Amino acid sequence: MFIMGVTGLLLAWKAQLQFKPPSAKIEKQQQAYISLNHIEEIAKSYSKDSLQLPVAINRIDFRPGKGIAKIRFEDHFTELQIDCYSGEIVSVKQRTADIIEMIHDGSILDFIFKTNNDESKLTYSTLTSLGLIILSFSGFYLWFLPKKIKKIKSKSH
């Protein structure tokens, strides 16, 4: 529960603590965007050759208003930002917020042990949630019981 509290606090402040890479700014152009397949090829090639990391892509977040595609990978926390006009890589950053989020919800264990069914996440979240529910009821009981005892004692006098 302590871990959930700390990571929850960090997630609430992730923008202020700059845990998310900001979107790169590029100059808008009149030409057409490069293809999504080309963006994917650029990202995979950069991950393999320059970063020497696995190339499996988790998602491509296309930002048409900014002319940027953000690429997140399946097996590491690197984010590439690619200029959708030229194909140039304009930013390479770690997604710290994703790591904190995975610690927060327990899915970091599924990531480490390469499970595909969220088994660790569900177990961790269930046990923590049940613990919080029990703490809530016991806390209410510990607050309410002295009041009840005091009321009973005042009636008996």
N, C-alpha and C positions, 0 to 999 in steps of 0.2 A: 504494500500500500504506500510505503514511503517512496518507492521508485515511481509509482503512478502519480503521486503528488508532485514530485520534483519534475518529472518529464512533462506532466500536464502544465505546470507553471512555465517551463521552457517553451513549450509549444504555443502557449498564449502570448509569449513575448518574442516569438521567432522573428518577426519582422523588425522589431526594435533591436534585437541582438544580431541581426543580419545573418541568420542561419539559412535563409533562402537566397540563392544567387539572384541579384536583380537582373531584369531583362536588359540585354545590351541595346543600345540605341544606334540605329543605322539611318542613313539618309535614304528616304523613299525615292524610288526611281520609276520611270515610265515604262520600263521593260517588263515582260512577263516573269513570273516566278519560275524557278527551275522545278523540275518534277519531284514529286515525293520520293520516287525510286532513286533519283540522283542524290537527294538529301540523305536517304538511308545508306546508300553506298559510301558517301563521304564519311558519315558517322562511323560505320563499321570499319572502314579503312583506317581512320584516325585512331579508333580504340585499339585495333590490332597492331598497327605499325608504331604509332607514337606513344600510346599509353601502355602497350603490351598487356592489355586486359581483354577479357571475353567480349564478344561482339553482339551478343543477344540483346536486342532492343526491347525495352518494356513498353515505351510509348514515345510518340512524337507529338509534341504540343505546338501546333501551328498558330502563330500570332499574326494574322494578316495586317492588322493596324500598325504593327511594328516591323513587319517584314522579316520576322525571326521565327525559326523553328527550334524548339528546345527538345533535345533528345535525352531520354533517361534510359539507362541500361538495366537489364534484368539482374546481373550478377555483381554489380558494383554501384557505388553511389556517385559516380561522375555524371555531371550534366554538361552536354555540349550545346552551345547556341550557334546556329548556322544562319548566315545571311541568305535569305530565300531568293535573292536576285543573283548573287555571284557565287554562292556555294562556299564562301569563305567562312572559316570557323572564327567567330568573334569572341568566344568566351569558353573557358574550360574551368569548371568549379566543382567542388564537392557539395553535395546536397545534405548538409548537416541536419536539417530539419527532418529529412526522411529517416535518418538513423535514429534520432530522438523519438520520432513517432513509432518506429518499430520496437524500440525498447519499451515505450509507453504501453503499447497494446500487446506485447509479448511475441509478436511475429518475428522478432529478431532471432529467436530460437529456431523457428521454421526456416528462416533465411540461412542460418549457420549450418543446420543439419539437412538442408535441401529437401524439406518435406513439402508436398504440394496440397495438403488438405487442411492447413491452418490448425492442426492438432494442438500445438503448443500455445498458439494464440488463444484458442477457445478455452483450454484448460486454465491458463494464466488469468484470462479475463473473468472466467466463471468463479474461480477461487477468490480473486480479489474483490469481485462484486459481492459475493456472498459474505466475505469478511466485512466489507463496508456496511452491508445490511445488518449483520449481527452487531457491529459496533453502534449503529444508529439506534437499534432497539435497546441494547444494553445501556447506552448513554441516556436514552430517555428514561429507562427504568431507574437508573442511578440518580437521575434528577428528580423524578416523580416520587420515588419511595420515601425519601426524607420528608417531603411535604405531606404525604399521606400519614406517616407516623406522627408527625407534629400535630396534624389535625385530630388524629385519634387520641393522642395524649391530652390535647386541650379539651376535648369532650368529656374525658374521664375525670377531670378535676372539677 
